[in-house]
Amino acid sequence: MDLLDAGNARYISYLHHIRIESWISTWLLPFIAVAIIGLCFYHYSREKGLNRRKKAILITLRSLAYISLLLILSFPKLSIEGEGALPGTVSVVLDSSESMQIKDDNEKTRFAKAAEVFKAIKDNTRYRKEIKIEGFSAGKDFKDIENPDKILADAEYTSINQMLEKGIEKQKGEYCPGIILLTDGAHNSPEDPENALKLFQKLGIPVYACGLGKERSKDISAEYILGEDVVFLNEKAKIYVNVNQNGYTGDDTELKLYLGDKSVYTGRHKLDKDGEISFPVEYVPRTKGTYQLKVEVSSMPGEVTTENNIYIKNVRVIDEKIKILLLFGTPSWEYRYLMGALERDKRVDVKAWLAMADKRLFKKGSDRLSLLASLPDKKDLGKSYDIIFISKLDAIALPPEFQQSIRKFVEEQGGSLAVIADMVSIPYSFKATPLEEMMPLTITERTGRSYKNEMFDVLKDEMRFEVTDDGSSHQLVAFSGNKDENKKIWSGLPPIYNCYTSGRPKPSAINLVALATGSGRQKYPAIVFHSYGKGTVLFMGFDSTWRWRKEFGDRYFRDFWSKAVQFLGLPHLLNESAQSTIFVGKETCYSGEKIGFRAKVCNPDYSPVITDQIKMTVNENGVDKQVDMNSVANRPGIYKAEYMPETPGTLKIALPAQYSARPVELRIIKPQLEFHNSGLNKTLLEKISKNTGGGFYTAEQADQIMADLYKNRHKAPINVKISLWDSMLLLLLSLCLFSAEWYFRKIYYLD
């Protein structure tokens, strides 16, 4: 870096060398000066009327005058080369997010402490000559600081990326000695701070972070309710309440559940870890209707805010029974456990037909009221049942016309079919039957295991359950409201040694759970479903959920089948087999949060709509907006979109009228991101500051920031060139010398 003004010489801390530059070679100047002196001596030595003293005065004055003129005409410059720290502008960024309002230990707010640190830096005169300070507030807007006492800490999120990147915008193209952050580091925006770190490493700008607040800020919040939207009158309904807490590990908290204005549950729960915890809760609705289900977490001592202690979900209470038909070949273990669970479930009315049943079971006086002596009337399937289960049954046992009735039951009447694979006949025997087309998987030409296989080909390779990306957000396979915990539960269920491995999911299918081999290289669909016409077909690639009941009791077995029955049976029971459906992950979202939507869009004949885009209407607080839904690759009729609500209120999503989809309504609330994990993120701030060459400081160490920044400024080569020929002093000297010679010549009476 070359600095061409003399003032920058003061920044040189290491001097390399000094030299004089001129258009005349510097080695010639002494010879020219000697020649000038010789000419002057020769000129005045010929004057006869002057004594030696007078001659010496005149020779000296003329020699000096000509030498000074030589210096002017040779345009000399003094070149100083060295190395030193450069001056520059330092940005000080104050975090003005809501978490900076927190009072740690009931002292001053974090922002008040940050403002004090900023004032101390701004008022420090020691480094003012070389370092200019500019202050910025990173709140709802990123703006210059005029008076820190008038700034409101009201931003709904914290972005370290924004603080860093916008903080140096004015210094682009200029040397920047560093940037100072006054923040709690509670980064909660979508951007990855790693990107900002890499940018500042590339630019060579050190970050000096002053961390404010305690590392473990206390807070507890009600995050989410995972549970059915429709529940049954006077029957237990199970939900998962997700609670997020920091600072209360080991304590108990009280959960209260309200259905409408009536309390339906109160209980204390152990907070056994920091972060998100999912608590299973059961309640019994006593009145029919549509209500708000509200969960309330009791406030805790020292909590930073209580505004996030409530979560609300809409629930409908009905007084109906789901009617189920089981079609099994033999009373397998799966049949026995499933039948036992369904017979005890007061929400359902179950009937079963066993192809291999002993006829003596149906003698007069038998109490086997749930068993059918023969297949039900094929014409009454839609009127009599909501779900049909098939397992351990060769398709040949079902007459072709009955198979057609099952197809009509699903496709036209909106019923559901659940197919449980076995090792022998299902789904292999469905090949080339009306049932094949209904399956969410392809059926190959392979056959199932024979009795010979059972005797001599023992299955040894175990497979473990693995929740897919689609399954991680689907209620059917949720054993916990926490996704990571749910995956852990599934992987810990008893291993499977045999499943349907030949087929592959069809484009319309949604695979919720896979079975993975020990190496993880092979994965087979375990629980998969798709829409078929108005109804739904669920395929289970294994038939051993009864082992869950045997090893864990009702915890997983009954939980899974209870949700499966509602998932499959309610649309037909309530006559809500919609032509098209909009799917949203949750009913309550935050303003500024990106919400993902999916929609299954069908024509009036329930065939999937095939196009690139579909317009979706989003009504945000009474204002309609058109949003494009894009088709999902290899998923006919499935479309997705994203939308970010701007303000709290109500959000309604609707498809065009020709698709006959029920609109979805969401409640939009003010985000509470600033009070989740709102403690000082020392780890992040230390990582950014140390990897950029800066430093991390506490509020008590803040007075050291400027000293370290001043000392650690980058050293750069400095080349200062000072023009000597146009110096006023040299001009005056030359003029004085010529004038003095003229004066002495006059008093010595010389021409």
C-alpha positions in Angstrom: 0.0 0.0 0.0 1.5 3.4 -1.0 0.6 6.5 0.9 1.8 9.6 -0.9 1.3 12.2 1.8 3.9 13.2 4.4 1.4 12.9 7.2 1.3 9.1 7.0 5.0 9.0 8.1 3.8 9.0 11.7 2.2 5.5 11.2 5.6 4.0 10.4 6.7 1.8 13.3 9.5 -0.1 11.5 11.8 2.0 9.3 13.5 0.2 6.5 15.4 3.0 4.7 15.5 6.7 3.6 16.7 8.0 0.3 16.5 11.0 -2.0 15.1 10.7 -5.4 15.6 13.1 -8.4 15.6 13.2 -12.2 19.3 13.8 -11.9 21.3 10.9 -10.6 22.0 11.5 -7.0 25.7 10.6 -7.4 26.1 13.5 -9.9 24.8 16.1 -7.4 28.1 16.3 -5.4 30.2 16.7 -8.5 27.9 19.4 -9.8 28.0 21.2 -6.4 31.9 21.0 -6.5 31.8 22.4 -10.1 29.6 25.3 -9.0 31.9 26.1 -6.1 34.9 26.0 -8.5 33.2 28.3 -11.0 32.3 30.7 -8.2 35.9 30.7 -6.9 37.3 31.3 -10.4 34.8 34.1 -11.0 35.6 36.1 -7.8 39.4 35.3 -7.7 39.7 37.6 -10.7 38.3 40.6 -8.8 41.4 42.8 -8.0 39.8 45.3 -5.7 38.7 42.8 -3.1 40.6 41.4 -0.2 40.5 37.7 0.7 37.7 38.0 3.4 35.4 39.8 1.0 36.1 37.2 -1.7 35.4 34.4 0.6 32.0 35.9 1.6 30.9 36.4 -2.0 32.1 32.9 -3.1 30.3 31.3 -0.3 27.0 33.2 -0.9 27.0 32.6 -4.6 27.9 28.9 -4.3 25.2 28.3 -1.7 22.7 30.3 -3.9 23.4 28.2 -7.0 23.4 24.9 -5.0 20.0 25.8 -3.6 18.8 26.6 -7.1 20.2 23.2 -8.2 18.2 21.5 -5.5 15.0 23.3 -6.7 15.6 22.5 -10.4 16.5 18.8 -9.7 13.0 18.3 -8.1 14.3 16.1 -5.2 12.0 14.0 -3.1 12.6 12.3 0.2 11.5 8.7 0.1 10.8 6.9 3.4 10.0 3.2 3.3 8.8 1.3 6.4 6.1 -0.7 7.9 3.3 0.2 10.3 -0.4 -0.2 11.3 -2.8 1.8 9.3 -5.7 4.0 10.4 -9.2 3.0 9.7 -12.9 2.9 10.8 -14.2 0.4 13.3 -17.9 -0.6 13.4 -19.4 -1.3 16.7 -22.7 -3.2 16.4 -25.2 -3.4 19.2 -27.6 -6.4 19.2 -31.1 -4.9 19.6 -33.1 -8.1 19.6 -35.7 -8.9 22.2 -33.4 -11.3 24.2 -31.3 -8.2 25.0 -34.2 -7.1 27.2 -33.4 -9.9 29.6 -32.2 -9.0 33.1 -29.8 -11.6 34.3 -30.0 -11.9 38.1 -32.4 -9.0 38.2 -29.6 -6.5 37.3 -29.5 -4.2 34.3 -30.8 -5.5 31.0 -28.2 -6.9 28.6 -28.9 -4.0 26.2 -28.2 -1.4 29.0 -24.8 -3.1 29.6 -24.1 -3.1 25.8 -25.0 0.7 25.7 -22.5 1.4 28.5 -19.8 -0.5 26.7 -20.5 1.4 23.5 -20.3 4.8 25.2 -17.0 3.8 26.8 -15.6 2.8 23.4 -17.0 5.9 21.7 -15.7 8.3 24.4 -12.2 6.8 24.5 -9.9 9.6 23.1 -6.6 7.6 23.3 -7.0 6.0 19.9 -9.2 8.6 18.2 -6.4 9.9 15.9 -5.9 6.6 14.3 -9.2 4.8 14.8 -12.7 6.2 13.9 -15.7 4.6 15.7 -19.1 4.2 14.0 -22.0 2.6 15.9 -24.9 0.6 14.5 -28.0 -0.9 16.0 -29.0 -4.4 14.7 -32.8 -4.3 15.5 -35.8 -4.4 13.3 -33.8 -2.1 11.1 -30.0 -1.9 10.8 -29.3 1.8 11.5 -26.7 4.3 12.7 -26.6 5.0 16.5 -27.3 8.6 17.4 -28.3 8.0 21.0 -28.0 4.5 22.4 -30.4 5.3 25.3 -33.3 5.8 22.8 -32.9 2.5 21.0 -35.5 -0.2 21.6 -34.4 -3.9 21.8 -37.3 -5.1 19.8 -36.0 -7.3 16.9 -37.8 -10.7 16.8 -34.7 -12.6 15.9 -30.9 -12.5 16.2 -28.7 -12.7 13.1 -25.0 -12.8 13.6 -24.6 -12.8 9.9 -26.5 -9.6 9.5 -24.5 -7.9 12.3 -21.2 -8.8 10.6 -22.1 -8.3 7.0 -24.0 -5.0 7.3 -21.5 -3.8 9.9 -18.7 -3.5 7.3 -20.8 -2.3 4.3 -19.5 1.3 4.7 -15.9 0.1 4.9 -16.0 -1.8 1.6 -12.9 -1.0 -0.4 -11.2 0.5 2.7 -8.9 -0.9 5.3 -11.0 -2.0 8.3 -9.0 -2.7 11.5 -11.9 -4.8 12.9 -15.5 -5.0 13.9 -16.9 -5.1 17.5 -20.0 -7.0 18.4 -22.0 -6.3 21.6 -24.4 -9.2 21.8 -25.5 -12.3 23.6 -24.8 -14.4 20.5 -28.3 -16.1 20.6 -28.3 -16.6 16.8 -31.7 -18.0 15.7 -32.1 -16.9 12.1 -32.0 -19.3 9.2 -28.5 -18.2 8.0 -25.5 -20.2 8.9 -23.0 -18.2 10.9 -20.3 -20.4 9.3 -20.8 -18.4 6.1 -20.1 -15.1 7.8 -17.0 -16.6 9.5 -15.6 -17.7 6.1 -16.3 -14.2 4.6 -14.4 -12.4 7.4 -11.6 -14.9 7.2 -11.3 -14.1 3.5 -11.5 -10.4 4.0 -9.0 -10.6 6.9 -11.1 -8.5 9.2 -10.9 -9.6 12.9 -14.1 -9.8 15.0 -14.0 -8.6 18.6 -17.1 -10.0 20.4 -18.3 -8.8 23.8 -20.6 -11.4 25.2 -23.5 -10.2 27.4 -25.7 -12.3 29.7 -25.5 -15.6 31.3 -24.7 -18.8 29.4 -27.7 -20.6 30.9 -30.6 -18.2 30.7 -33.7 -19.8 32.3 -36.9 -20.3 30.3 -39.6 -22.9 29.7 -42.2 -22.9 26.9 -45.0 -25.0 25.4 -43.7 -25.8 22.0 -46.2 -28.0 20.3 -49.1 -30.5 20.7 -48.9 -33.6 18.6 -52.3 -35.4 18.6 -55.4 -36.3 16.7 -57.6 -33.5 15.4 -60.7 -35.7 15.9 -61.2 -37.6 19.2 -64.0 -39.7 20.6 -66.5 -38.9 23.3 -65.8 -40.5 26.7 -62.7 -42.3 25.3 -59.1 -41.6 26.2 -57.3 -39.4 23.8 -53.5 -39.4 23.7 -51.3 -36.4 22.8 -47.7 -35.5 23.0 -46.9 -32.1 24.6 -43.5 -30.8 23.6 -41.9 -28.5 26.2 -38.6 -26.6 25.6 -36.6 -25.7 28.7 -33.3 -24.3 29.7 -32.0 -24.0 33.3 -34.5 -26.2 35.1 -33.1 -29.6 34.5 -33.9 -31.8 37.5 -37.0 -29.8 38.5 -40.6 -30.6 38.1 -43.1 -28.6 36.1 -46.9 -28.7 36.1 -48.8 -29.2 32.8 -52.5 -28.1 32.6 -54.7 -29.2 29.7 -58.0 -27.4 28.9 -60.6 -28.5 26.4 -62.5 -25.3 25.8 -62.9 -23.8 29.3 -62.8 -27.2 31.1 -59.7 -28.6 32.7 -59.1 -32.2 31.5 -55.6 -32.8 32.8 -53.2 -31.6 35.5 -50.0 -33.3 36.2 -46.4 -32.8 37.2 -43.5 -33.9 35.0 -39.8 -34.3 35.5 -37.5 -32.0 33.4 -34.7 -34.5 32.9 -32.7 -32.7 30.2 -32.2 -29.3 28.6 -33.9 -28.6 25.3 -37.0 -30.1 23.9 -38.8 -32.8 25.9 -41.9 -34.6 24.8 -44.5 -35.7 27.4 -47.3 -38.2 26.6 -50.6 -36.9 28.1 -54.0 -38.6 28.1 -57.4 -36.9 28.6 -61.0 -37.8 28.2 -63.4 -35.5 26.4 -66.9 -35.4 28.0 -68.9 -33.3 25.5 -69.3 -33.3 21.7 -68.3 -30.4 19.6 -65.3 -28.4 18.3 -63.0 -26.9 21.0 -59.7 -25.4 21.5 -57.3 -27.7 23.3 -54.9 -25.5 25.3 -51.8 -26.7 27.1 -50.4 -24.4 29.8 -46.9 -24.8 31.4 -46.7 -23.4 34.8 -44.3 -20.4 35.2 -40.9 -21.1 36.8 -38.8 -18.9 39.1 -36.4 -16.7 37.1 -38.1 -17.4 33.8 -37.2 -14.8 31.2 -40.7 -14.7 29.8 -44.1 -16.4 30.3 -45.6 -15.4 27.0 -44.5 -18.7 25.4 -46.0 -20.9 28.1 -49.3 -21.7 26.2 -50.0 -23.6 23.1 -53.4 -24.1 21.4 -54.7 -26.7 19.0 -58.2 -27.2 17.6 -60.0 -30.5 18.3 -63.3 -32.0 17.3 -65.1 -34.5 19.7 -67.4 -37.0 18.0 -69.7 -39.8 19.3 -69.3 -42.4 16.6 -67.7 -45.8 16.1 -65.2 -46.8 13.4 -66.4 -50.1 11.7 -63.6 -52.5 10.9 -63.6 -55.8 8.9 -60.7 -58.2 9.3 -60.1 -60.7 6.5 -57.5 -63.3 7.6 -56.8 -66.8 6.4 -55.6 -68.2 9.8 -55.6 -66.8 13.3 -51.9 -65.8 13.3 -50.3 -64.1 16.3 -50.8 -60.8 14.5 -54.5 -61.5 14.2 -54.9 -62.6 17.8 -53.2 -59.5 19.3 -54.8 -57.1 16.8 -58.3 -58.6 17.3 -57.9 -58.5 21.1 -56.9 -54.8 21.0 -59.7 -53.8 18.7 -62.3 -55.7 20.7 -61.3 -53.8 23.8 -61.4 -50.5 22.0 -64.7 -48.8 22.5 -64.1 -46.5 19.5 -64.5 -49.3 17.1 -66.9 -52.0 16.0 -64.9 -54.9 14.7 -65.9 -58.0 12.6 -63.6 -60.7 11.4 -63.7 -63.5 8.8 -61.3 -66.3 8.9 -60.9 -68.4 5.7 -59.6 -71.4 7.7 -62.0 -71.0 10.7 -63.4 -74.2 12.3 -67.1 -74.3 11.5 -67.8 -75.4 15.1 -67.1 -71.8 16.2 -70.4 -70.8 14.6 -72.7 -73.3 16.3 -75.8 -72.1 17.9 -75.1 -70.5 21.2 -71.5 -69.5 20.4 -70.3 -66.2 21.9 -68.0 -65.4 19.0 -70.1 -62.4 18.0 -67.2 -60.7 16.3 -66.6 -63.7 13.9 -68.4 -63.9 10.6 -69.4 -67.3 9.3 -69.0 -66.1 5.7 -67.8 -63.2 3.7 -70.1 -60.1 4.1 -72.4 -59.0 1.3 -70.2 -57.4 -1.3 -72.8 -54.8 -2.0 -72.8 -53.4 1.6 -69.1 -52.9 2.2 -69.3 -49.1 2.0 -72.4 -49.0 4.3 -71.1 -51.5 6.8 -67.4 -50.8 7.2 -64.9 -48.0 7.2 -61.7 -50.1 7.1 -60.9 -53.5 5.7 -57.8 -55.4 6.9 -56.3 -58.3 4.9 -53.5 -60.6 6.0 -52.5 -64.3 6.1 -54.9 -64.8 3.2 -54.3 -66.1 -0.4 -56.2 -63.9 -2.8 -57.8 -67.0 -4.3 -59.9 -67.2 -1.1 -61.6 -64.0 -2.1 -64.0 -64.4 -5.1 -63.2 -62.1 -8.0 -66.4 -60.2 -7.6 -65.6 -59.6 -3.9 -62.2 -58.3 -4.9 -63.9 -55.9 -7.2 -66.2 -54.8 -4.3 -63.1 -54.1 -2.2 -61.7 -52.0 -5.0 -65.0 -50.1 -5.4 -65.2 -49.7 -1.6 -61.9 -47.8 -1.6 -61.9 -46.1 -5.0 -65.5 -44.9 -5.1 -66.8 -45.0 -1.6 -63.8 -43.6 0.2 -63.1 -46.5 2.4 -59.6 -47.6 3.5 -57.7 -50.9 3.0 -54.9 -52.1 5.3 -52.8 -54.9 3.9 -50.4 -56.7 6.2 -47.8 -58.7 4.4 -47.0 -62.3 5.4 -44.2 -64.7 4.4 -46.4 -66.9 2.2 -49.2 -65.3 0.3 -49.4 -61.5 0.7 -48.9 -59.6 -1.4 -47.6 -62.2 -3.8 -51.0 -63.8 -4.5 -52.4 -60.3 -5.4 -50.5 -60.5 -8.7 -52.9 -60.2 -11.7 -55.9 -59.5 -9.5 -58.0 -56.3 -9.0 -56.1 -55.9 -5.7 -52.7 -55.5 -7.4 -53.5 -52.1 -8.8 -54.6 -50.8 -5.4 -51.3 -51.6 -3.7 -48.9 -48.7 -3.0 -46.0 -51.0 -4.0 -45.3 -53.0 -7.1 -45.7 -56.8 -6.9 -43.1 -58.9 -8.6 -43.3 -62.5 -10.0 -41.6 -63.9 -6.9 -43.5 -66.1 -4.5 -43.5 -66.2 -0.7 -41.7 -68.7 1.6 -42.9 -72.3 1.5 -43.2 -74.8 4.4 -39.9 -76.3 3.2 -38.3 -72.8 3.6 -39.7 -72.7 7.1 -38.1 -76.0 8.0 -34.7 -75.7 6.4 -34.0 -72.1 5.5 -33.8 -70.3 8.9 -33.9 -66.5 8.8 -30.9 -65.1 10.5 -30.4 -61.5 9.1 -32.1 -59.0 11.2 -33.5 -55.7 10.0 -34.2 -52.6 12.0 -36.8 -49.9 11.6 -35.8 -46.6 10.3 -38.2 -43.6 10.1 -38.0 -41.8 6.7 -38.0 -38.1 6.1 -41.7 -38.3 5.2 -42.4 -40.3 8.3 -40.6 -37.9 10.7 -43.4 -35.4 10.4 -46.3 -37.9 10.1 -48.5 -38.5 13.2 -49.2 -42.2 12.2 -45.7 -43.3 13.2 -45.1 -40.8 16.0 -44.3 -42.5 19.4 -42.9 -39.2 20.7 -43.3 -35.5 19.8 -39.5 -35.3 19.6 -38.3 -36.4 16.1 -34.9 -37.6 17.3 -36.5 -39.5 20.2 -39.1 -41.0 17.9 -36.4 -42.3 15.5 -34.5 -43.8 18.5 -37.7 -45.6 19.7 -38.3 -47.1 16.2 -34.7 -48.3 15.9 -35.1 -49.9 19.4 -38.2 -52.0 18.5 -37.7 -55.8 18.1 -35.8 -56.5 14.9 -37.6 -58.0 11.8 -36.2 -61.1 10.1 -38.7 -61.3 7.2 -40.4 -58.6 5.2 -41.6 -57.9 1.7 -38.5 -57.0 -0.2 -39.4 -57.5 -3.8 -41.6 -54.4 -4.6 -40.8 -50.8 -4.8 -43.1 -47.9 -3.8 -45.2 -46.4 -6.6 -44.8 -42.7 -7.4 -48.0 -41.9 -5.5 -46.9 -43.8 -2.4 -45.5 -42.2 0.8 -43.0 -44.4 2.7 -43.1 -43.6 6.4 -40.9 -46.3 7.8 -38.2 -48.5 6.2 -36.5 -51.7 7.3 -32.7 -51.5 7.0 -30.3 -54.3 7.0 -27.4 -54.4 9.4 -25.1 -52.8 6.9 -27.7 -50.2 6.1 -27.1 -50.7 2.3 -30.5 -52.3 1.7 -33.7 -50.6 2.8 -37.2 -51.9 2.2 -40.6 -50.1 2.7 -42.1 -51.2 6.0 -45.1 -48.8 6.4 -46.3 -47.2 3.2 -49.6 -45.7 2.0 -51.1 -43.9 -0.9 -54.4 -42.5 -2.0 -56.5 -44.6 -4.3 -59.5 -42.9 -5.7 -61.4 -41.4 -2.8 -59.8 -43.8 -0.2 -56.5 -44.8 1.2 -54.5 -48.1 1.0 -52.0 -48.8 3.8 -49.4 -51.5 3.3 -47.4 -53.1 6.1 -44.3 -55.0 4.9 -44.2 -57.2 8.0 -46.6 -58.9 10.3 -45.0 -58.9 13.7 -46.3 -55.8 15.6 -47.6 -58.3 18.1 -44.0 -58.6 19.4 -44.2 -54.9 20.4 -47.2 -55.9 22.6 -45.4 -58.9 24.0 -42.2 -57.0 24.9 -43.5 -53.5 25.7 -47.1 -53.9 26.6 -49.6 -51.5 25.1 -47.1 -48.6 24.9 -46.3 -49.0 21.2 -48.6 -51.7 19.9 -51.9 -50.1 20.9 -50.6 -46.6 20.3 -49.7 -47.4 16.7 -52.9 -49.3 15.8 -55.1 -46.7 17.6 -53.7 -44.0 15.3 -53.8 -46.3 12.2 -57.5 -46.9 12.8 -58.3 -43.2 13.1 -56.0 -42.3 10.1 -57.7 -44.9 7.9 -61.3 -44.9 9.3 -62.2 -41.3 10.1 -62.4 -39.9 6.5 -65.1 -42.5 5.5 -66.8 -42.4 8.9 -67.2 -38.6 8.7 -67.8 -38.6 5.0 -64.7 -36.4 4.6 -63.0 -38.3 1.8 -62.0 -35.0 0.1 -61.3 -34.8 -3.6 -58.2 -32.8 -2.7 -56.5 -32.1 0.6 -54.1 -29.5 1.9 -51.5 -30.7 4.4 -49.8 -28.4 7.0 -47.5 -29.6 9.7 -49.1 -27.6 12.6 -52.0 -25.3 13.4 -50.0 -22.5 15.1 -47.1 -20.8 13.4 -45.0 -17.7 14.0 -45.0 -14.5 12.0 -41.8 -14.4 9.9 -41.6 -18.2 10.0 -41.5 -20.0 6.6 -44.4 -22.4 6.5 -44.4 -25.4 4.1 -47.6 -26.6 2.5 -48.4 -29.8 0.6 -51.5 -30.6 -1.3 -52.9 -33.7 -2.9 -54.9 -32.4 -5.9 -57.3 -34.6 -7.8 -59.8 -34.2 -10.6 -63.5 -34.9 -10.0 -62.9 -38.5 -10.9 -60.1 -38.6 -8.2 -57.4 -39.0 -10.8 -54.3 -36.9 -9.9 -54.1 -33.4 -11.5 -50.9 -33.3 -13.7 -49.5 -29.9 -14.3 -46.4 -27.8 -13.4 -48.1 -25.3 -11.1 -51.4 -24.7 -9.3 -52.5 -21.4 -7.8 -53.1 -21.4 -4.0 -55.0 -18.6 -2.3 -53.5 -17.4 1.0 -55.6 -15.0 3.0 -53.5 -13.3 5.6 -55.7 -11.2 8.0 -58.3 -10.6 5.3 -55.9 -9.9 2.4 -55.8 -12.4 -0.4 -52.5 -13.4 -2.1 -51.8 -15.9 -4.9 -49.1 -18.4 -4.2 -47.7 -20.9 -6.8 -47.7 -24.5 -5.7 -45.1 -26.5 -7.7 -45.5 -30.1 -8.6 -43.3 -32.6 -6.7 -41.1 -34.8 -9.0 -42.2 -38.4 -9.4 -45.3 -37.7 -7.2 -48.3 -37.3 -9.5 -50.9 -35.0 -8.0 -48.7 -33.8 -5.1 -47.8 -30.1 -5.0 -45.8 -28.0 -2.5 -45.3 -24.3 -1.7 -43.9 -22.1 1.0 -45.2 -18.9 2.6 -44.0 -16.6 5.2 -46.7 -14.7 7.2 -45.7 -11.2 8.1 -47.9 -10.3 11.0 -49.8 -12.2 13.8 -53.4 -13.1 13.1 -55.2 -15.6 11.0 -53.9 -17.4 7.9 -56.3 -19.3 5.6 -55.1 -21.5 2.7 -57.4 -22.6 -0.1 -57.2 -24.3 -3.4 -59.3 -23.3 -6.4 -63.0 -24.3 -6.1 -62.9 -27.0 -8.8 -60.6 -29.1 -6.6 -63.1 -29.3 -3.7 -60.5 -29.0 -1.0 -61.4 -28.0 2.6 -59.6 -24.7 3.4 -57.0 -24.8 6.2 -56.8 -22.2 8.9 -53.7 -21.4 10.9 -53.2 -19.2 13.9 -50.2 -16.9 13.5 -48.6 -15.6 16.7 -45.7 -13.4 17.5 -42.5 -15.4 17.4 -40.8 -16.2 20.7 -37.5 -17.2 19.2 -35.6 -14.7 21.3 -36.6 -16.5 24.5 -35.7 -20.0 23.3 -32.1 -20.8 24.2 -31.6 -17.2 25.0 -28.5 -17.7 27.1 -25.1 -16.3 26.1 -23.8 -18.4 23.2 -20.2 -18.1 24.2 -19.2 -21.1 22.0 -20.3 -19.4 18.8 -18.9 -16.0 19.6 -15.5 -17.5 20.6 -15.4 -19.5 17.4 -16.0 -16.5 15.2 -13.7 -14.1 17.0 -10.8 -16.5 17.4 -10.9 -17.8 13.9 -10.9 -14.3 12.5 -7.9 -13.1 14.6 -10.0 -11.1 17.1 -11.0 -12.0 20.6 -13.9 -12.7 23.0 -14.6 -10.6 26.1 -17.0 -10.5 28.9 -18.7 -7.2 29.9 -16.1 -6.8 32.7 -13.3 -7.2 30.2 -14.8 -4.8 27.6 -12.3 -2.0 28.4 -9.5 -4.2 26.9 -11.2 -4.4 23.5 -9.8 -1.2 22.0 -6.3 -1.8 23.4 -6.2 -5.2 21.8 -7.7 -4.0 18.5 -5.2 -1.1 18.3 -2.3 -3.5 19.0 -3.4 -6.2 16.6 -4.0 -4.0 13.6 -2.5 -5.4 10.4 1.0 -4.2 9.6 1.4 -2.9 6.0 4.3 -1.5 4.0 4.2 2.3 4.0 6.1 4.4 1.3 6.0 8.1 2.1 7.4 10.5 -0.5 8.1 14.1 0.6 8.8 16.7 -2.1 11.8 18.9 -1.1 12.1 21.2 -4.1 8.8 23.0 -3.6 9.5 23.6 0.1 8.8 27.1 1.1 11.9 27.0 3.4 14.1 26.1 0.4 12.6 28.8 -1.7 13.1 31.4 1.0 16.7 30.2 1.6 17.5 30.5 -2.1 16.0 34.0 -2.3 17.9 35.1 0.8 21.2 33.8 -0.6 20.8 35.6 -3.9 19.7 38.7 -2.1 22.6 38.6 0.3 25.1 38.2 -2.6 23.5 41.1 -4.4 23.7 43.2 -1.2 27.3 42.5 -0.6 28.2 43.2 -4.2 26.6 46.6 -3.9 28.4 47.5 -0.7 31.7 46.3 -2.2 31.0 48.5 -5.3 30.8 45.7 -7.7 28.5 45.7 -10.8 
